[in-house]
Amino acid sequence: KNRLCVILVYLSDNWNEGDGGELIVKTNDGEVKIEPNLGKFVVLDFLDTNLLHEVLISKQQRLSITAWLRSGNSIWG
């Protein structure tokens, strides 16, 4: 409940279609598949309480940096 948004930066430099590890974001219009390509920068707004997402199983090493922007004092809520 304290999460405002998440920031992802993908670091895998040899990702190929079929390797898996894509981020799937559900929207009112369907879903968006985000491939974990090197340097791709993603920001998801968690103030939208209807935001559903998943990460597909990866068949190759998938590297990324993830940062949460939060409100309040709790680091776990």
PyMOL Python script that loads the backbone (N, CA, C, O; Angstrom):
from pymol import cmd

cmd.read_pdbstr("""\
ATOM      1  N   LYS A   1       0.815  -1.208   0.000  1.00  0.00           N
ATOM      2  CA  LYS A   1       0.000   0.000   0.000  1.00  0.00           C
ATOM      3  C   LYS A   1       0.852   1.263   0.000  1.00  0.00           C
ATOM      4  O   LYS A   1       0.350   2.344  -0.310  1.00  0.00           O
ATOM      5  N   ASN A   2       2.130   1.146   0.341  1.00  0.00           N
ATOM      6  CA  ASN A   2       3.006   2.308   0.345  1.00  0.00           C
ATOM      7  C   ASN A   2       3.772   2.474  -0.957  1.00  0.00           C
ATOM      8  O   ASN A   2       4.494   3.457  -1.124  1.00  0.00           O
ATOM      9  N   ARG A   3       3.631   1.538  -1.876  1.00  0.00           N
ATOM     10  CA  ARG A   3       4.369   1.618  -3.128  1.00  0.00           C
ATOM     11  C   ARG A   3       3.742   2.652  -4.055  1.00  0.00           C
ATOM     12  O   ARG A   3       2.542   2.606  -4.326  1.00  0.00           O
ATOM     13  N   LEU A   4       4.552   3.576  -4.535  1.00  0.00           N
ATOM     14  CA  LEU A   4       4.079   4.590  -5.476  1.00  0.00           C
ATOM     15  C   LEU A   4       4.352   4.160  -6.918  1.00  0.00           C
ATOM     16  O   LEU A   4       3.475   4.225  -7.778  1.00  0.00           O
ATOM     17  N   CYS A   5       5.587   3.719  -7.160  1.00  0.00           N
ATOM     18  CA  CYS A   5       5.928   3.232  -8.493  1.00  0.00           C
ATOM     19  C   CYS A   5       7.164   2.349  -8.397  1.00  0.00           C
ATOM     20  O   CYS A   5       7.885   2.362  -7.400  1.00  0.00           O
ATOM     21  N   VAL A   6       7.387   1.587  -9.450  1.00  0.00           N
ATOM     22  CA  VAL A   6       8.583   0.766  -9.558  1.00  0.00           C
ATOM     23  C   VAL A   6       9.330   1.200 -10.819  1.00  0.00           C
ATOM     24  O   VAL A   6       8.728   1.514 -11.845  1.00  0.00           O
ATOM     25  N   ILE A   7      10.650   1.207 -10.709  1.00  0.00           N
ATOM     26  CA  ILE A   7      11.505   1.550 -11.846  1.00  0.00           C
ATOM     27  C   ILE A   7      12.365   0.329 -12.153  1.00  0.00           C
ATOM     28  O   ILE A   7      13.013  -0.220 -11.262  1.00  0.00           O
ATOM     29  N   LEU A   8      12.369  -0.092 -13.409  1.00  0.00           N
ATOM     30  CA  LEU A   8      13.172  -1.238 -13.846  1.00  0.00           C
ATOM     31  C   LEU A   8      14.134  -0.782 -14.929  1.00  0.00           C
ATOM     32  O   LEU A   8      13.765  -0.016 -15.819  1.00  0.00           O
ATOM     33  N   VAL A   9      15.360  -1.254 -14.850  1.00  0.00           N
ATOM     34  CA  VAL A   9      16.337  -1.055 -15.921  1.00  0.00           C
ATOM     35  C   VAL A   9      16.878  -2.434 -16.258  1.00  0.00           C
ATOM     36  O   VAL A   9      17.434  -3.116 -15.396  1.00  0.00           O
ATOM     37  N   TYR A  10      16.718  -2.846 -17.511  1.00  0.00           N
ATOM     38  CA  TYR A  10      17.171  -4.170 -17.929  1.00  0.00           C
ATOM     39  C   TYR A  10      18.629  -4.125 -18.355  1.00  0.00           C
ATOM     40  O   TYR A  10      19.064  -3.193 -19.032  1.00  0.00           O
ATOM     41  N   LEU A  11      19.385  -5.156 -17.945  1.00  0.00           N
ATOM     42  CA  LEU A  11      20.826  -5.195 -18.169  1.00  0.00           C
ATOM     43  C   LEU A  11      21.272  -6.390 -19.015  1.00  0.00           C
ATOM     44  O   LEU A  11      22.464  -6.533 -19.285  1.00  0.00           O
ATOM     45  N   SER A  12      20.352  -7.241 -19.435  1.00  0.00           N
ATOM     46  CA  SER A  12      20.718  -8.423 -20.223  1.00  0.00           C
ATOM     47  C   SER A  12      21.032  -8.005 -21.656  1.00  0.00           C
ATOM     48  O   SER A  12      20.168  -7.491 -22.366  1.00  0.00           O
ATOM     49  N   ASP A  13      22.274  -8.231 -22.072  1.00  0.00           N
ATOM     50  CA  ASP A  13      22.679  -7.756 -23.398  1.00  0.00           C
ATOM     51  C   ASP A  13      22.524  -8.790 -24.500  1.00  0.00           C
ATOM     52  O   ASP A  13      22.794  -8.488 -25.663  1.00  0.00           O
ATOM     53  N   ASN A  14      22.098  -9.995 -24.168  1.00  0.00           N
ATOM     54  CA  ASN A  14      21.965 -11.010 -25.209  1.00  0.00           C
ATOM     55  C   ASN A  14      20.594 -11.672 -25.192  1.00  0.00           C
ATOM     56  O   ASN A  14      20.478 -12.856 -25.509  1.00  0.00           O
ATOM     57  N   TRP A  15      19.551 -10.924 -24.826  1.00  0.00           N
ATOM     58  CA  TRP A  15      18.206 -11.477 -24.797  1.00  0.00           C
ATOM     59  C   TRP A  15      17.700 -11.658 -26.223  1.00  0.00           C
ATOM     60  O   TRP A  15      17.866 -10.775 -27.065  1.00  0.00           O
ATOM     61  N   ASN A  16      17.079 -12.812 -26.489  1.00  0.00           N
ATOM     62  CA  ASN A  16      16.478 -13.108 -27.788  1.00  0.00           C
ATOM     63  C   ASN A  16      15.035 -13.522 -27.591  1.00  0.00           C
ATOM     64  O   ASN A  16      14.674 -14.067 -26.547  1.00  0.00           O
ATOM     65  N   GLU A  17      14.211 -13.264 -28.591  1.00  0.00           N
ATOM     66  CA  GLU A  17      12.825 -13.698 -28.528  1.00  0.00           C
ATOM     67  C   GLU A  17      12.798 -15.198 -28.260  1.00  0.00           C
ATOM     68  O   GLU A  17      13.537 -15.957 -28.886  1.00  0.00           O
ATOM     69  N   GLY A  18      11.963 -15.617 -27.348  1.00  0.00           N
ATOM     70  CA  GLY A  18      11.892 -17.019 -26.963  1.00  0.00           C
ATOM     71  C   GLY A  18      12.667 -17.326 -25.686  1.00  0.00           C
ATOM     72  O   GLY A  18      12.545 -18.423 -25.141  1.00  0.00           O
ATOM     73  N   ASP A  19      13.470 -16.363 -25.199  1.00  0.00           N
ATOM     74  CA  ASP A  19      14.228 -16.576 -23.971  1.00  0.00           C
ATOM     75  C   ASP A  19      13.368 -16.437 -22.720  1.00  0.00           C
ATOM     76  O   ASP A  19      13.777 -16.853 -21.636  1.00  0.00           O
ATOM     77  N   GLY A  20      12.174 -15.853 -22.863  1.00  0.00           N
ATOM     78  CA  GLY A  20      11.300 -15.661 -21.717  1.00  0.00           C
ATOM     79  C   GLY A  20      11.727 -14.449 -20.902  1.00  0.00           C
ATOM     80  O   GLY A  20      12.548 -13.645 -21.342  1.00  0.00           O
ATOM     81  N   GLY A  21      11.154 -14.331 -19.698  1.00  0.00           N
ATOM     82  CA  GLY A  21      11.502 -13.243 -18.793  1.00  0.00           C
ATOM     83  C   GLY A  21      10.807 -11.929 -19.094  1.00  0.00           C
ATOM     84  O   GLY A  21      11.140 -10.909 -18.491  1.00  0.00           O
ATOM     85  N   GLU A  22       9.841 -11.927 -20.021  1.00  0.00           N
ATOM     86  CA  GLU A  22       9.133 -10.691 -20.339  1.00  0.00           C
ATOM     87  C   GLU A  22       8.239 -10.267 -19.174  1.00  0.00           C
ATOM     88  O   GLU A  22       7.708 -11.102 -18.442  1.00  0.00           O
ATOM     89  N   LEU A  23       8.087  -8.972 -19.023  1.00  0.00           N
ATOM     90  CA  LEU A  23       7.150  -8.395 -18.072  1.00  0.00           C
ATOM     91  C   LEU A  23       5.825  -8.215 -18.800  1.00  0.00           C
ATOM     92  O   LEU A  23       5.775  -7.602 -19.866  1.00  0.00           O
ATOM     93  N   ILE A  24       4.753  -8.750 -18.225  1.00  0.00           N
ATOM     94  CA  ILE A  24       3.415  -8.602 -18.797  1.00  0.00           C
ATOM     95  C   ILE A  24       2.629  -7.660 -17.889  1.00  0.00           C
ATOM     96  O   ILE A  24       2.483  -7.924 -16.696  1.00  0.00           O
ATOM     97  N   VAL A  25       2.126  -6.567 -18.448  1.00  0.00           N
ATOM     98  CA  VAL A  25       1.325  -5.601 -17.702  1.00  0.00           C
ATOM     99  C   VAL A  25      -0.092  -5.641 -18.267  1.00  0.00           C
ATOM    100  O   VAL A  25      -0.298  -5.438 -19.464  1.00  0.00           O
ATOM    101  N   LYS A  26      -1.056  -5.902 -17.404  1.00  0.00           N
ATOM    102  CA  LYS A  26      -2.471  -5.954 -17.800  1.00  0.00           C
ATOM    103  C   LYS A  26      -3.041  -4.544 -17.778  1.00  0.00           C
ATOM    104  O   LYS A  26      -2.856  -3.807 -16.810  1.00  0.00           O
ATOM    105  N   THR A  27      -3.735  -4.172 -18.849  1.00  0.00           N
ATOM    106  CA  THR A  27      -4.387  -2.868 -18.943  1.00  0.00           C
ATOM    107  C   THR A  27      -5.862  -3.071 -19.242  1.00  0.00           C
ATOM    108  O   THR A  27      -6.298  -4.200 -19.472  1.00  0.00           O
ATOM    109  N   ASN A  28      -6.625  -2.007 -19.243  1.00  0.00           N
ATOM    110  CA  ASN A  28      -8.041  -2.099 -19.598  1.00  0.00           C
ATOM    111  C   ASN A  28      -8.223  -2.512 -21.052  1.00  0.00           C
ATOM    112  O   ASN A  28      -9.268  -3.050 -21.416  1.00  0.00           O
ATOM    113  N   ASP A  29      -7.222  -2.267 -21.883  1.00  0.00           N
ATOM    114  CA  ASP A  29      -7.297  -2.591 -23.305  1.00  0.00           C
ATOM    115  C   ASP A  29      -6.670  -3.937 -23.649  1.00  0.00           C
ATOM    116  O   ASP A  29      -6.602  -4.295 -24.825  1.00  0.00           O
ATOM    117  N   GLY A  30      -6.216  -4.681 -22.666  1.00  0.00           N
ATOM    118  CA  GLY A  30      -5.556  -5.957 -22.913  1.00  0.00           C
ATOM    119  C   GLY A  30      -4.303  -6.069 -22.073  1.00  0.00           C
ATOM    120  O   GLY A  30      -4.316  -5.801 -20.871  1.00  0.00           O
ATOM    121  N   GLU A  31      -3.212  -6.472 -22.723  1.00  0.00           N
ATOM    122  CA  GLU A  31      -1.960  -6.570 -21.993  1.00  0.00           C
ATOM    123  C   GLU A  31      -0.808  -6.097 -22.860  1.00  0.00           C
ATOM    124  O   GLU A  31      -0.868  -6.133 -24.089  1.00  0.00           O
ATOM    125  N   VAL A  32       0.242  -5.652 -22.183  1.00  0.00           N
ATOM    126  CA  VAL A  32       1.449  -5.170 -22.854  1.00  0.00           C
ATOM    127  C   VAL A  32       2.586  -6.095 -22.446  1.00  0.00           C
ATOM    128  O   VAL A  32       2.786  -6.350 -21.258  1.00  0.00           O
ATOM    129  N   LYS A  33       3.335  -6.600 -23.430  1.00  0.00           N
ATOM    130  CA  LYS A  33       4.493  -7.447 -23.167  1.00  0.00           C
ATOM    131  C   LYS A  33       5.749  -6.597 -23.337  1.00  0.00           C
ATOM    132  O   LYS A  33       5.973  -6.011 -24.396  1.00  0.00           O
ATOM    133  N   ILE A  34       6.567  -6.533 -22.284  1.00  0.00           N
ATOM    134  CA  ILE A  34       7.791  -5.736 -22.300  1.00  0.00           C
ATOM    135  C   ILE A  34       8.972  -6.689 -22.286  1.00  0.00           C
ATOM    136  O   ILE A  34       9.163  -7.448 -21.336  1.00  0.00           O
ATOM    137  N   GLU A  35       9.763  -6.643 -23.350  1.00  0.00           N
ATOM    138  CA  GLU A  35      10.917  -7.528 -23.478  1.00  0.00           C
ATOM    139  C   GLU A  35      12.089  -6.966 -22.671  1.00  0.00           C
ATOM    140  O   GLU A  35      12.303  -5.753 -22.662  1.00  0.00           O
ATOM    141  N   PRO A  36      12.851  -7.833 -21.992  1.00  0.00           N
ATOM    142  CA  PRO A  36      13.949  -7.369 -21.128  1.00  0.00           C
ATOM    143  C   PRO A  36      15.243  -7.089 -21.899  1.00  0.00           C
ATOM    144  O   PRO A  36      16.275  -7.709 -21.640  1.00  0.00           O
ATOM    145  N   ASN A  37      15.178  -6.158 -22.840  1.00  0.00           N
ATOM    146  CA  ASN A  37      16.351  -5.805 -23.652  1.00  0.00           C
ATOM    147  C   ASN A  37      17.269  -4.843 -22.909  1.00  0.00           C
ATOM    148  O   ASN A  37      16.811  -4.021 -22.115  1.00  0.00           O
ATOM    149  N   LEU A  38      18.562  -4.951 -23.173  1.00  0.00           N
ATOM    150  CA  LEU A  38      19.581  -4.116 -22.544  1.00  0.00           C
ATOM    151  C   LEU A  38      19.228  -2.632 -22.648  1.00  0.00           C
ATOM    152  O   LEU A  38      18.947  -2.122 -23.732  1.00  0.00           O
ATOM    153  N   GLY A  39      19.248  -1.950 -21.499  1.00  0.00           N
ATOM    154  CA  GLY A  39      19.023  -0.512 -21.466  1.00  0.00           C
ATOM    155  C   GLY A  39      17.566  -0.084 -21.436  1.00  0.00           C
ATOM    156  O   GLY A  39      17.278   1.104 -21.288  1.00  0.00           O
ATOM    157  N   LYS A  40      16.644  -1.025 -21.573  1.00  0.00           N
ATOM    158  CA  LYS A  40      15.225  -0.651 -21.521  1.00  0.00           C
ATOM    159  C   LYS A  40      14.904  -0.182 -20.110  1.00  0.00           C
ATOM    160  O   LYS A  40      15.305  -0.809 -19.129  1.00  0.00           O
ATOM    161  N   PHE A  41      14.178   0.926 -20.017  1.00  0.00           N
ATOM    162  CA  PHE A  41      13.839   1.596 -18.767  1.00  0.00           C
ATOM    163  C   PHE A  41      12.323   1.594 -18.652  1.00  0.00           C
ATOM    164  O   PHE A  41      11.637   2.094 -19.543  1.00  0.00           O
ATOM    165  N   VAL A  42      11.788   1.037 -17.562  1.00  0.00           N
ATOM    166  CA  VAL A  42      10.337   0.900 -17.384  1.00  0.00           C
ATOM    167  C   VAL A  42       9.946   1.524 -16.054  1.00  0.00           C
ATOM    168  O   VAL A  42      10.609   1.299 -15.041  1.00  0.00           O
ATOM    169  N   VAL A  43       8.871   2.310 -16.051  1.00  0.00           N
ATOM    170  CA  VAL A  43       8.301   2.855 -14.815  1.00  0.00           C
ATOM    171  C   VAL A  43       6.835   2.429 -14.764  1.00  0.00           C
ATOM    172  O   VAL A  43       6.073   2.689 -15.695  1.00  0.00           O
ATOM    173  N   LEU A  44       6.447   1.775 -13.673  1.00  0.00           N
ATOM    174  CA  LEU A  44       5.058   1.365 -13.474  1.00  0.00           C
ATOM    175  C   LEU A  44       4.462   2.156 -12.317  1.00  0.00           C
ATOM    176  O   LEU A  44       5.071   2.275 -11.254  1.00  0.00           O
ATOM    177  N   ASP A  45       3.284   2.685 -12.531  1.00  0.00           N
ATOM    178  CA  ASP A  45       2.575   3.502 -11.550  1.00  0.00           C
ATOM    179  C   ASP A  45       1.752   2.594 -10.641  1.00  0.00           C
ATOM    180  O   ASP A  45       0.754   2.025 -11.082  1.00  0.00           O
ATOM    181  N   PHE A  46       2.152   2.451  -9.388  1.00  0.00           N
ATOM    182  CA  PHE A  46       1.419   1.603  -8.462  1.00  0.00           C
ATOM    183  C   PHE A  46       0.341   2.364  -7.704  1.00  0.00           C
ATOM    184  O   PHE A  46      -0.305   1.791  -6.826  1.00  0.00           O
ATOM    185  N   LEU A  47       0.129   3.643  -8.019  1.00  0.00           N
ATOM    186  CA  LEU A  47      -1.021   4.349  -7.446  1.00  0.00           C
ATOM    187  C   LEU A  47      -2.307   3.832  -8.077  1.00  0.00           C
ATOM    188  O   LEU A  47      -3.379   3.937  -7.482  1.00  0.00           O
ATOM    189  N   ASP A  48      -2.202   3.271  -9.283  1.00  0.00           N
ATOM    190  CA  ASP A  48      -3.340   2.609  -9.930  1.00  0.00           C
ATOM    191  C   ASP A  48      -3.495   1.242  -9.275  1.00  0.00           C
ATOM    192  O   ASP A  48      -2.736   0.320  -9.574  1.00  0.00           O
ATOM    193  N   THR A  49      -4.469   1.106  -8.388  1.00  0.00           N
ATOM    194  CA  THR A  49      -4.629  -0.137  -7.631  1.00  0.00           C
ATOM    195  C   THR A  49      -5.092  -1.299  -8.504  1.00  0.00           C
ATOM    196  O   THR A  49      -5.106  -2.441  -8.044  1.00  0.00           O
ATOM    197  N   ASN A  50      -5.472  -1.033  -9.754  1.00  0.00           N
ATOM    198  CA  ASN A  50      -5.897  -2.088 -10.660  1.00  0.00           C
ATOM    199  C   ASN A  50      -4.753  -2.625 -11.517  1.00  0.00           C
ATOM    200  O   ASN A  50      -4.981  -3.468 -12.384  1.00  0.00           O
ATOM    201  N   LEU A  51      -3.537  -2.155 -11.294  1.00  0.00           N
ATOM    202  CA  LEU A  51      -2.395  -2.581 -12.091  1.00  0.00           C
ATOM    203  C   LEU A  51      -2.024  -4.024 -11.758  1.00  0.00           C
ATOM    204  O   LEU A  51      -1.593  -4.327 -10.645  1.00  0.00           O
ATOM    205  N   LEU A  52      -2.196  -4.894 -12.724  1.00  0.00           N
ATOM    206  CA  LEU A  52      -1.803  -6.290 -12.566  1.00  0.00           C
ATOM    207  C   LEU A  52      -0.622  -6.548 -13.478  1.00  0.00           C
ATOM    208  O   LEU A  52      -0.574  -6.037 -14.597  1.00  0.00           O
ATOM    209  N   HIS A  53       0.332  -7.340 -13.007  1.00  0.00           N
ATOM    210  CA  HIS A  53       1.514  -7.616 -13.805  1.00  0.00           C
ATOM    211  C   HIS A  53       2.082  -8.974 -13.417  1.00  0.00           C
ATOM    212  O   HIS A  53       1.775  -9.510 -12.352  1.00  0.00           O
ATOM    213  N   GLU A  54       2.905  -9.515 -14.287  1.00  0.00           N
ATOM    214  CA  GLU A  54       3.611 -10.759 -14.010  1.00  0.00           C
ATOM    215  C   GLU A  54       4.891 -10.783 -14.833  1.00  0.00           C
ATOM    216  O   GLU A  54       5.017 -10.065 -15.825  1.00  0.00           O
ATOM    217  N   VAL A  55       5.830 -11.609 -14.414  1.00  0.00           N
ATOM    218  CA  VAL A  55       7.058 -11.820 -15.168  1.00  0.00           C
ATOM    219  C   VAL A  55       7.063 -13.267 -15.619  1.00  0.00           C
ATOM    220  O   VAL A  55       6.921 -14.177 -14.802  1.00  0.00           O
ATOM    221  N   LEU A  56       7.227 -13.486 -16.922  1.00  0.00           N
ATOM    222  CA  LEU A  56       7.233 -14.842 -17.455  1.00  0.00           C
ATOM    223  C   LEU A  56       8.522 -15.564 -17.068  1.00  0.00           C
ATOM    224  O   LEU A  56       9.553 -14.936 -16.827  1.00  0.00           O
ATOM    225  N   ILE A  57       8.448 -16.866 -17.016  1.00  0.00           N
ATOM    226  CA  ILE A  57       9.616 -17.689 -16.683  1.00  0.00           C
ATOM    227  C   ILE A  57      10.713 -17.447 -17.709  1.00  0.00           C
ATOM    228  O   ILE A  57      10.463 -17.432 -18.914  1.00  0.00           O
ATOM    229  N   SER A  58      11.919 -17.260 -17.217  1.00  0.00           N
ATOM    230  CA  SER A  58      13.061 -16.987 -18.079  1.00  0.00           C
ATOM    231  C   SER A  58      13.848 -18.263 -18.333  1.00  0.00           C
ATOM    232  O   SER A  58      14.100 -19.046 -17.418  1.00  0.00           O
ATOM    233  N   LYS A  59      14.232 -18.461 -19.595  1.00  0.00           N
ATOM    234  CA  LYS A  59      15.040 -19.620 -19.971  1.00  0.00           C
ATOM    235  C   LYS A  59      16.518 -19.252 -20.040  1.00  0.00           C
ATOM    236  O   LYS A  59      17.367 -20.128 -20.207  1.00  0.00           O
ATOM    237  N   GLN A  60      16.830 -17.977 -19.913  1.00  0.00           N
ATOM    238  CA  GLN A  60      18.199 -17.473 -19.917  1.00  0.00           C
ATOM    239  C   GLN A  60      18.371 -16.553 -18.706  1.00  0.00           C
ATOM    240  O   GLN A  60      17.394 -16.165 -18.065  1.00  0.00           O
ATOM    241  N   GLN A  61      19.604 -16.217 -18.410  1.00  0.00           N
ATOM    242  CA  GLN A  61      19.844 -15.272 -17.324  1.00  0.00           C
ATOM    243  C   GLN A  61      19.224 -13.928 -17.673  1.00  0.00           C
ATOM    244  O   GLN A  61      19.438 -13.404 -18.767  1.00  0.00           O
ATOM    245  N   ARG A  62      18.457 -13.371 -16.741  1.00  0.00           N
ATOM    246  CA  ARG A  62      17.765 -12.097 -16.938  1.00  0.00           C
ATOM    247  C   ARG A  62      18.255 -11.149 -15.857  1.00  0.00           C
ATOM    248  O   ARG A  62      17.994 -11.357 -14.673  1.00  0.00           O
ATOM    249  N   LEU A  63      18.965 -10.107 -16.268  1.00  0.00           N
ATOM    250  CA  LEU A  63      19.529  -9.165 -15.310  1.00  0.00           C
ATOM    251  C   LEU A  63      18.763  -7.847 -15.344  1.00  0.00           C
ATOM    252  O   LEU A  63      18.419  -7.343 -16.413  1.00  0.00           O
ATOM    253  N   SER A  64      18.500  -7.298 -14.161  1.00  0.00           N
ATOM    254  CA  SER A  64      17.820  -6.005 -14.096  1.00  0.00           C
ATOM    255  C   SER A  64      18.125  -5.354 -12.751  1.00  0.00           C
ATOM    256  O   SER A  64      18.540  -6.007 -11.795  1.00  0.00           O
ATOM    257  N   ILE A  65      17.904  -4.054 -12.715  1.00  0.00           N
ATOM    258  CA  ILE A  65      17.923  -3.300 -11.462  1.00  0.00           C
ATOM    259  C   ILE A  65      16.492  -2.844 -11.219  1.00  0.00           C
ATOM    260  O   ILE A  65      15.836  -2.314 -12.116  1.00  0.00           O
ATOM    261  N   THR A  66      16.018  -3.055  -9.999  1.00  0.00           N
ATOM    262  CA  THR A  66      14.659  -2.672  -9.640  1.00  0.00           C
ATOM    263  C   THR A  66      14.715  -1.707  -8.464  1.00  0.00           C
ATOM    264  O   THR A  66      15.425  -1.949  -7.487  1.00  0.00           O
ATOM    265  N   ALA A  67      13.968  -0.618  -8.559  1.00  0.00           N
ATOM    266  CA  ALA A  67      13.892   0.348  -7.463  1.00  0.00           C
ATOM    267  C   ALA A  67      12.426   0.691  -7.219  1.00  0.00           C
ATOM    268  O   ALA A  67      11.664   0.893  -8.164  1.00  0.00           O
ATOM    269  N   TRP A  68      12.041   0.754  -5.968  1.00  0.00           N
ATOM    270  CA  TRP A  68      10.691   1.149  -5.585  1.00  0.00           C
ATOM    271  C   TRP A  68      10.723   2.574  -5.039  1.00  0.00           C
ATOM    272  O   TRP A  68      11.602   2.919  -4.249  1.00  0.00           O
ATOM    273  N   LEU A  69       9.776   3.389  -5.452  1.00  0.00           N
ATOM    274  CA  LEU A  69       9.525   4.680  -4.806  1.00  0.00           C
ATOM    275  C   LEU A  69       8.341   4.470  -3.888  1.00  0.00           C
ATOM    276  O   LEU A  69       7.286   4.002  -4.317  1.00  0.00           O
ATOM    277  N   ARG A  70       8.517   4.819  -2.617  1.00  0.00           N
ATOM    278  CA  ARG A  70       7.512   4.517  -1.609  1.00  0.00           C
ATOM    279  C   ARG A  70       7.141   5.771  -0.826  1.00  0.00           C
ATOM    280  O   ARG A  70       7.858   6.771  -0.846  1.00  0.00           O
ATOM    281  N   SER A  71       6.005   5.694  -0.137  1.00  0.00           N
ATOM    282  CA  SER A  71       5.590   6.756   0.769  1.00  0.00           C
ATOM    283  C   SER A  71       5.568   6.200   2.187  1.00  0.00           C
ATOM    284  O   SER A  71       5.549   4.983   2.371  1.00  0.00           O
ATOM    285  N   GLY A  72       5.570   7.053   3.166  1.00  0.00           N
ATOM    286  CA  GLY A  72       5.513   6.606   4.556  1.00  0.00           C
ATOM    287  C   GLY A  72       6.851   6.087   5.065  1.00  0.00           C
ATOM    288  O   GLY A  72       7.864   6.168   4.370  1.00  0.00           O
ATOM    289  N   ASN A  73       6.847   5.560   6.268  1.00  0.00           N
ATOM    290  CA  ASN A  73       8.066   5.114   6.927  1.00  0.00           C
ATOM    291  C   ASN A  73       8.370   3.642   6.752  1.00  0.00           C
ATOM    292  O   ASN A  73       9.512   3.223   6.938  1.00  0.00           O
ATOM    293  N   SER A  74       7.359   2.837   6.392  1.00  0.00           N
ATOM    294  CA  SER A  74       7.553   1.397   6.292  1.00  0.00           C
ATOM    295  C   SER A  74       8.330   1.026   5.029  1.00  0.00           C
ATOM    296  O   SER A  74       8.076   1.569   3.954  1.00  0.00           O
ATOM    297  N   ILE A  75       9.276   0.099   5.166  1.00  0.00           N
ATOM    298  CA  ILE A  75       9.976  -0.392   3.969  1.00  0.00           C
ATOM    299  C   ILE A  75       9.382  -1.696   3.481  1.00  0.00           C
ATOM    300  O   ILE A  75       9.783  -2.182   2.423  1.00  0.00           O
ATOM    301  N   TRP A  76       8.433  -2.289   4.214  1.00  0.00           N
ATOM    302  CA  TRP A  76       7.881  -3.588   3.851  1.00  0.00           C
ATOM    303  C   TRP A  76       6.411  -3.557   3.480  1.00  0.00           C
ATOM    304  O   TRP A  76       5.918  -4.555   2.955  1.00  0.00           O
ATOM    305  N   GLY A  77       5.680  -2.484   3.714  1.00  0.00           N
ATOM    306  CA  GLY A  77       4.228  -2.464   3.518  1.00  0.00           C
ATOM    307  C   GLY A  77       3.794  -2.173   2.130  1.00  0.00           C
ATOM    308  O   GLY A  77       2.595  -2.132   1.853  1.00  0.00           O
TER     309      GLY A  77
END
""", "prot")
cmd.dss("prot")
cmd.show_as("cartoon", "prot")
cmd.util.cbc("prot")
cmd.orient("prot")
